[in-house]
Amino acid sequence: MAKLKRNAFMNGLSGVMEDWTFLWTHGQQTVMKTQDMSKVKWSKARKATVAPKVRAHYEKVAKKAAR
């Protein structure tokens, strides 16, 4: 994980860009490689927390974005 110094470009930057995640932790901005969740095996309890219609919508959006 890299720590960044404040500058005009990075000031207030947060979110995901390509394979990198930018976030604020304990008042400092950090950048890290975005985790690959494609091979994660979700537990039954975790799967049950997402409504089937909502899950289907987000899976459709994710497939479209991956193209």
N, C-alpha and C positions, 0 to 999 in steps of 0.2 A: 504494500500500500504506500502510495506516495503522498506527501503533504505539500501543499502549494502555498506560496506566499501570495498575499493580496496584490492584485494589479487590476488595471482597468478592464481587461478582457475577462478575467476569472471572477470579478466581483459579482456575487449574487448568482453565479452559475450553479444549477443543480439539475439532476435528471440523468438520462442516459443518452450517450452519443456514440454510435457505432457499438463497439465492444467495451466501452468505458462508462462507469457510473460516477457522477460527481455529486457529492453531498456535504452537508455541514455536520460535524461531530464535535461536541464540546467547544463550540466557538471557532473551530478551525475547519477550513475547507479541505476535503480529502477526495482523491480520485482512486478508483480501483477497477480492476477488470470485472466486468459483469459476469455473474455466475451462470454456468450452463446448467439449466434445470431440466434439459430434455431427457436425461436418463434417470431422473428421480422417480422412485416408486412410492406413490402416495399411499398412505394408510387408508383404511376404510373410513375412519373418523374424519380424516382430512377431506376426503372426497365428498362426504356427507354434508360438509359445511357450505358447499356451493350448490345453489339451485340449478337443476338440470338445464332450464331454459337460458339462464345467465351464462352457464358454462359453455353451452353450445354457441351462443353469440360470440363470446370471447375467443373460442377456438377457431371460429370462422374468420374473425378479424385477424388473429395471429397468422393463420395460413395465408391470408391475402397479403399481409405485410411482409411475410418471409419470401415472397416471390421476387 
